[in-house]
């Protein structure tokens, strides 16, 4: 089985950063989305054009056994180009068994007590350790930004940044990191405000179509009522 995934492949490059995003829903399904940003100068130094580089590593990624269900997109920018990788998991257990989880967090402690779930990585989550978790590590990424959006209330955490409005907790792993583990605990209380905003955002096109149809129906109805009232007055 091939074990080198896109994260591992691109960790060979200096001048790259990783934005790793998760959404943990109230029914414990997981939405994974990570973006790997690479400086265009680094790409040119590799001897490839940007489109060639993005196409090559996208193809290499898709050859890895176990990642058939992942979706990968590329974005060519003026100074930085990116790989955007997405996948969904039906349960927390499915995510824990994934290569992504093992590469990002290595070992982690997860405990379920009643309606509460506690999560804590091993106490070696440092930049050099994350780079050592890959199979080829001659070079390293400069920064890992791990952001998790929860649909449940977070009752305990050690995040570096907190967006309370959107219930997003962020950990920065870089050479200046002051902690070497990630920890959080979620409870049974559901953040319906976050769920509703996400639903609207993810279905904005369909909602716009339905809203437009309803508006047209409303306008036509008002027009018919108005004409009917005018006719009756005559």
C-alpha positions in Angstrom: 0.0 0.0 0.0 1.3 3.4 -0.9 1.6 5.6 2.2 2.9 8.9 0.9 -0.1 11.3 0.7 -0.2 14.8 -0.6 0.6 16.3 2.8 3.6 14.1 3.0 4.8 14.8 -0.5 4.6 18.6 -0.1 6.2 18.6 3.3 9.4 18.1 1.4 9.1 21.8 0.2 10.3 24.8 2.1 8.1 27.9 1.8 4.8 26.0 2.2 2.1 26.2 4.8 -0.9 24.0 5.7 -4.4 25.1 6.7 -6.1 22.1 8.0 -9.9 22.5 8.6 -12.5 20.2 10.2 -16.2 20.5 10.8 -17.5 18.2 13.5 -21.3 18.1 13.3 -23.7 17.3 16.1 -24.2 13.8 14.8 -20.4 13.3 14.7 -20.0 13.3 10.9 -16.7 14.9 9.9 -16.0 17.3 7.0 -12.3 17.6 6.2 -10.8 20.3 4.1 -7.1 21.1 4.0 -5.2 23.6 1.9 -1.5 23.4 1.1 0.0 26.7 0.0 3.3 26.8 -1.9 5.3 29.8 -2.8 5.5 30.2 -6.6 9.2 30.8 -6.3 9.7 27.4 -4.8 7.7 25.9 -7.6 9.9 27.6 -10.2 13.0 26.4 -8.3 11.8 22.8 -8.7 12.2 23.3 -12.5 8.5 23.1 -13.2 5.9 25.6 -14.4 3.1 26.2 -11.9 0.4 24.4 -13.9 2.8 21.4 -14.5 3.7 21.3 -10.8 0.0 21.4 -9.6 -1.0 18.8 -12.2 1.9 16.5 -11.3 1.3 16.4 -7.6 -2.4 16.2 -8.0 -2.0 13.1 -10.1 0.6 11.7 -7.7 -1.9 12.2 -4.8 -4.7 10.5 -6.6 -2.6 7.3 -7.1 -2.5 6.7 -3.4 -4.5 3.7 -2.3 -7.2 4.6 0.3 -7.7 8.1 -1.1 -10.1 7.3 -3.9 -12.9 9.2 -2.3 -10.9 12.4 -1.8 -11.6 15.4 -4.0 -8.7 17.6 -5.0 -8.7 21.1 -6.5 -5.8 23.3 -7.5 -5.5 27.1 -7.5 -2.9 29.1 -9.3 -2.2 32.4 -7.7 0.0 35.4 -8.4 2.5 34.6 -5.6 1.2 31.5 -4.0 -0.5 28.4 -5.5 -2.6 25.9 -3.6 -3.9 22.4 -3.4 -7.4 22.1 -1.8 -8.3 18.6 -0.6 -11.7 17.6 0.7 -13.3 14.5 2.2 -16.3 13.5 4.4 -16.5 10.8 7.0 -19.7 9.2 8.2 -18.5 9.0 11.8 -15.9 10.1 14.3 -14.5 6.5 14.3 -14.1 6.6 10.5 -12.1 9.7 10.7 -9.9 8.3 13.5 -9.0 5.4 11.3 -8.1 7.6 8.3 -4.6 8.3 7.1 -5.2 12.0 7.5 -5.9 11.7 11.2 -2.8 9.6 11.7 -0.5 11.9 9.8 -1.8 15.1 11.4 -2.1 13.9 15.0 -0.1 10.6 15.2 -1.5 9.3 18.5 -4.4 10.9 20.2 -6.5 10.2 23.3 -10.3 10.2 22.8 -12.7 9.5 25.6 -16.5 9.4 25.6 -18.2 9.9 28.9 -22.0 10.1 28.6 -22.8 12.9 26.1 -19.3 14.4 26.4 -16.3 13.7 24.1 -12.7 14.6 25.2 -9.9 14.7 22.7 -6.1 15.2 23.4 -3.2 14.6 21.1 0.0 13.1 22.4 2.4 15.6 24.0 4.8 15.9 21.0 2.7 17.9 18.6 5.6 20.3 17.6 6.5 21.5 14.2 9.5 19.1 13.9 7.5 16.2 15.2 4.7 16.8 12.6 7.2 16.9 9.9 8.8 13.7 11.2 5.5 11.9 10.9 5.9 11.7 7.1 8.1 9.3 5.2 10.3 11.9 3.4 11.2 14.9 5.6 14.4 16.5 4.1 12.6 19.8 4.3 9.6 21.1 6.3 6.6 23.3 6.1 6.9 26.5 8.1 3.4 26.6 9.6 0.4 24.4 10.3 -2.9 26.1 11.1 -5.4 23.6 12.5 -9.0 25.0 12.7 -12.0 23.0 13.9 -15.6 24.1 13.7 -18.0 22.5 16.1 -21.8 22.1 15.9 -21.7 21.4 19.7 -20.7 23.6 22.5 -17.0 23.4 23.5 -16.7 23.2 27.3 -12.9 23.0 27.5 -10.0 23.7 25.1 -6.5 25.0 24.8 -6.9 26.7 21.4 -4.7 29.7 20.3 -7.6 31.5 18.7 -11.4 31.3 19.3 -14.1 32.6 16.9 -17.0 32.3 19.3 -19.6 33.6 16.7 -18.8 30.7 14.3 -17.6 28.3 17.1 -14.2 27.8 15.4 -11.2 26.9 17.4 -7.7 27.3 15.9 -4.3 25.9 16.9 -1.1 27.2 15.3 1.9 24.8 15.1 5.1 26.6 14.1 8.5 27.4 15.5 7.0 29.8 17.9 4.4 27.4 19.4 4.2 27.5 23.2 2.1 24.3 23.6 2.8 20.8 22.2 -0.7 19.3 22.2 -4.2 19.9 21.1 -7.0 19.5 23.6 -10.8 20.0 23.6 -14.0 18.7 25.1 -17.4 19.0 23.5 -20.8 18.7 25.3 -24.4 17.8 24.3 -25.6 21.4 23.8 -26.0 22.0 20.0 -25.1 25.4 18.4 -28.1 25.7 16.1 -27.0 29.2 15.1 -23.8 27.7 13.6 -25.7 24.9 11.9 -28.2 27.2 10.3 -25.5 29.6 9.0 -23.6 26.6 7.5 -26.8 25.2 5.9 -27.6 28.5 4.2 -24.0 29.0 3.0 -23.7 25.4 1.7 -27.1 25.7 -0.1 -27.1 29.3 -1.1 -27.8 28.5 -4.8 -30.9 26.3 -4.0 -32.1 28.8 -1.5 -31.8 31.7 -4.0 -33.7 29.7 -6.6 -36.5 28.9 -4.1 -36.5 32.5 -2.8 -36.8 33.9 -6.3 -39.7 31.6 -7.2 -41.5 32.5 -4.0 -41.0 36.2 -4.8 -42.3 35.8 -8.3 -45.4 33.9 -7.0 -45.9 36.7 -4.4 -45.7 39.4 -7.0 -48.0 37.6 -9.4 -50.5 37.0 -6.5 -50.5 40.6 -5.5 -50.9 41.7 -9.1 -53.9 39.3 -9.6 -55.5 40.5 -6.4 -55.0 44.1 -7.4 -56.4 43.6 -10.8 -59.4 41.7 -9.4 -60.0 44.5 -6.9 -59.9 47.1 -9.7 -62.3 45.1 -11.8 -64.7 44.8 -9.0 -64.6 48.5 -8.4 -65.6 49.1 -12.0 
